[in-house]
Amino acid sequence: MLLPRFFRSPKLTKTIPPLVAGLALVGMLAACGANYYPAKGDNKPHPGVARAHSLPIHGIDVSRHQGNIDWRAVAQAGTRFAYIKATDGGDYLDPNFRTNWDQARAAGIPRGAYHFVYWCRPASEQVAWFAANVPAEPDALPPVLDLEWNNGSSCKHDLSREEVLEKVRVLLAGMEAHTGKVPVIYTDINFHRDVLEGIQIDNPMWLRSTAAQPHERYANRPFTFWQYTQTGTVPGIRTEVDRNAWFGSESDWIQFFLTGCDPRTYMRLAGQGRCAPLK
């Protein structure tokens, strides 16, 4: 089986490590029946999310709270992707970000960065902070905008729903301009109910639902990624870790990696020049 031409492009062989290409090829072979994530675990599995385990593509999201990670062990366990905490607001950089970013890449795990929104900080400041700290690399996954309420923090706001949505638009546009990729939106049940429900969204959605399938908690909102547990276990990580599932098949995942867009919206967004072309 040949690698996709994307991985054989002379221009990209300088920027994409061989292990990433290897993971893509192994992923295609896994579609033939191999168990690609045999080392997955969960300290407190919930029966309401059992369907997640039947999905073929699994990954993690991490921050400083996971401590020092053995990324080669994480890769050998079959982890297909990792989203790594980068920035909060306009002045916080996760102290483990650059180490996680570089070591995940070296281990051959496709990875992306996420930014946690502070509603009391101007969107322009947050975009500038993200761009100053997160490299725009061609082999990175699309960035993630983490949309939750800042409960329990000193960051208070009195924004209306319309003002919150305008801030989200500025953040998404700025992250897309910096990385050249359509950002993923991560959100939880409360924020989606209060702000996003009923809004047309082109961006891939990463939905948190740890006790039920996403369609049971999010009205008319298909998921691209599903965060289904916060008590997961993965070799190479000493603490519990969030585990996530991709919505679709091996070929869907490869297309997402190649183009930066959810295959279900690819044709429409590619027509707007917002996705890398399929080769």
C-alpha positions in Angstrom: 0.0 0.0 0.0 1.4 3.4 -1.0 1.3 6.4 1.4 -1.0 9.2 0.2 0.8 11.7 -2.1 0.5 14.3 0.7 3.1 12.3 2.7 5.3 11.7 -0.4 5.5 15.4 -1.3 9.1 16.6 -1.3 8.1 19.9 0.2 6.5 18.3 3.2 9.0 15.6 4.0 11.1 18.3 5.6 8.3 19.3 8.0 6.4 16.1 8.7 8.3 13.5 10.7 8.4 9.9 9.4 6.5 8.6 12.4 3.5 10.7 11.6 3.4 9.2 8.1 3.8 5.8 9.7 0.9 6.4 12.0 -1.3 7.3 9.0 -0.3 4.1 7.2 -0.9 2.0 10.3 -4.2 3.6 10.6 -5.2 2.5 7.1 -4.1 -1.0 7.9 -6.0 -0.9 11.2 -9.2 -0.5 9.1 -8.7 -4.1 8.1 -9.5 -5.3 11.6 -6.5 -4.6 14.0 -7.2 -3.4 17.5 -5.4 -0.1 17.3 -5.8 1.1 20.9 -5.5 -2.1 23.0 -4.1 -0.2 26.1 -7.0 2.1 26.6 -8.5 2.2 30.1 -10.9 4.1 32.4 -10.9 4.2 36.2 -14.6 5.1 36.4 -16.3 3.9 33.1 -19.8 5.1 32.7 -22.3 2.9 30.9 -23.9 5.9 29.2 -20.8 6.4 27.0 -20.1 2.8 26.1 -20.6 3.6 22.4 -17.4 5.6 22.4 -15.4 2.4 22.8 -16.6 1.1 19.5 -15.3 4.1 17.6 -11.9 3.3 15.9 -10.0 6.6 16.5 -9.1 7.6 20.1 -6.9 10.3 21.5 -6.2 12.4 24.6 -6.1 16.0 25.8 -3.4 17.0 28.3 -2.1 20.0 30.3 0.5 20.5 33.1 -1.8 18.5 35.3 -0.6 15.3 33.6 2.9 16.1 34.7 5.9 14.7 32.7 4.5 12.5 29.9 6.4 9.6 28.3 5.1 10.4 24.8 6.7 7.3 23.2 4.8 5.1 25.6 1.6 7.1 24.8 2.3 6.5 21.0 3.0 2.8 21.5 -0.3 2.4 23.3 -2.1 3.4 20.1 -3.0 7.0 20.8 -4.0 8.5 17.5 -4.1 12.2 18.4 -3.4 14.6 21.3 -4.7 18.1 22.0 -2.3 20.0 24.2 -3.1 22.9 26.5 -1.3 26.0 25.3 -2.8 29.3 26.5 -5.4 30.9 28.8 -6.7 34.4 28.3 -4.0 36.9 27.3 -1.1 36.1 29.6 -0.9 32.5 30.7 1.1 29.8 28.9 0.9 26.2 30.2 4.4 25.5 31.5 4.5 22.1 29.9 3.2 23.2 26.5 6.4 23.4 24.5 7.8 20.2 25.9 4.5 18.3 25.2 4.3 19.9 21.8 7.7 18.9 20.7 7.8 15.5 22.3 4.4 14.4 21.0 5.6 15.3 17.5 8.8 13.4 17.9 6.8 10.4 19.0 4.7 10.6 15.8 1.4 11.6 17.4 -0.6 14.1 15.5 -1.2 17.0 17.9 -2.9 20.3 18.1 -3.0 23.2 20.6 -5.9 24.6 22.5 -6.7 28.0 24.0 -9.0 28.5 27.0 -11.1 31.7 26.7 -11.2 34.2 29.5 -14.4 36.2 29.0 -13.0 39.2 30.9 -10.1 39.7 28.4 -10.4 41.3 25.0 -10.5 38.8 22.1 -7.7 40.7 20.3 -5.4 40.2 23.2 -6.2 36.5 23.4 -5.6 36.0 19.7 -2.2 37.8 19.9 -1.2 35.7 22.9 -2.1 32.5 21.2 -0.3 33.4 18.1 2.8 34.5 20.0 3.1 31.1 21.8 1.7 28.4 19.4 3.7 27.7 16.2 1.8 27.6 13.0 3.2 24.2 11.8 1.9 22.4 8.7 1.7 19.0 10.4 -0.3 20.3 13.4 -4.0 19.5 13.8 -6.4 22.4 13.7 -6.3 24.5 16.8 -9.0 24.4 19.4 -11.0 27.2 21.0 -12.1 26.0 24.5 -15.5 27.7 25.2 -16.6 27.3 28.8 -17.8 29.6 31.5 -15.0 30.8 33.8 -16.7 29.4 36.9 -14.5 29.5 40.1 -12.1 32.1 38.7 -11.7 35.8 39.3 -12.5 36.4 35.6 -16.0 37.8 35.8 -18.0 39.4 33.0 -21.4 41.0 32.2 -21.4 40.2 28.5 -24.7 39.5 26.7 -25.1 36.4 24.6 -24.5 38.5 21.5 -21.3 40.0 22.9 -20.1 36.5 23.8 -20.8 35.3 20.3 -19.0 38.3 18.8 -15.9 37.6 20.9 -16.0 33.9 19.8 -16.1 35.1 16.1 -13.1 37.3 16.6 -11.2 34.5 18.3 -12.0 31.9 15.7 -11.1 34.2 12.9 -7.8 35.1 14.5 -6.8 31.5 15.2 -7.7 30.5 11.7 -5.6 33.4 10.3 -2.6 32.4 12.4 -2.7 28.7 11.7 -4.3 28.6 8.3 -6.7 25.9 9.6 -10.4 26.0 10.6 -10.4 25.9 14.4 -12.2 23.2 16.4 -14.7 24.4 19.0 -14.6 22.5 22.4 -17.5 23.1 24.7 -19.5 21.7 27.5 -23.2 21.2 28.1 -23.8 24.4 30.1 -22.0 26.8 27.7 -23.6 25.2 24.6 -27.1 25.5 26.2 -26.5 29.1 27.2 -24.8 30.4 24.1 -24.3 28.1 21.1 -27.6 26.1 20.9 -29.4 27.0 17.7 -26.4 28.8 16.2 -25.2 27.7 12.7 -21.5 26.7 13.2 -19.1 25.7 10.4 -16.3 24.7 12.7 -15.8 21.1 13.9 -17.3 20.5 17.3 -15.6 18.8 20.2 -18.3 18.0 22.7 -17.9 17.0 26.4 -20.4 14.4 27.5 -19.3 11.9 30.2 -22.6 10.3 31.1 -24.5 10.1 27.8 -24.0 10.1 24.1 -23.6 13.7 22.7 -26.9 13.6 20.8 -28.7 13.1 24.2 -27.2 16.3 25.6 -26.6 18.6 22.6 -29.6 19.5 20.5 -29.0 19.1 16.8 -25.2 19.3 17.1 -23.1 16.6 15.5 -19.8 16.0 17.1 -16.4 15.7 15.4 -14.6 14.8 18.7 -16.3 13.4 21.8 -14.7 13.8 25.2 -16.3 11.0 27.0 -14.3 10.6 30.2 -12.0 12.5 32.5 -10.8 9.4 34.3 -9.0 7.7 31.5 -5.8 5.8 31.8 -3.0 5.6 29.1 0.5 4.1 29.4 3.1 6.9 29.7 0.8 9.2 31.8 0.8 8.8 35.6 -2.4 10.7 36.2 -5.9 10.2 34.9 -6.4 11.8 31.6 -9.3 13.0 29.4 -10.0 10.5 26.6 -11.7 11.4 23.4 -13.1 9.6 20.3 -13.3 10.8 16.7 -16.7 10.5 15.1 -15.9 8.5 12.0 -13.8 6.0 10.2 -10.1 5.5 9.5 -10.5 7.1 6.1 -12.4 10.1 7.6 -9.5 10.6 10.1 -6.9 10.5 7.3 -8.9 13.1 5.3 -9.1 15.4 8.4 -5.4 15.1 9.0 -4.7 15.9 5.3 -7.1 18.8 4.9 -7.8 20.2 8.3 -11.5 19.9 7.8 -14.3 17.6 8.9 -15.0 15.4 5.9 -18.8 16.1 6.3 -18.2 19.8 5.6 -15.1 19.6 3.4 -16.8 20.3 0.1 -18.5 23.5 1.3 -15.5 24.9 3.2 -13.0 23.9 0.5 -15.1 26.0 -1.8 -14.4 28.9 0.4 -10.7 28.2 0.3 -10.6 27.2 4.0 -9.4 23.5 3.7 -6.2 22.1 2.2 -6.9 20.4 -1.1 -7.0 16.6 -1.3 -4.2 15.3 -3.4 
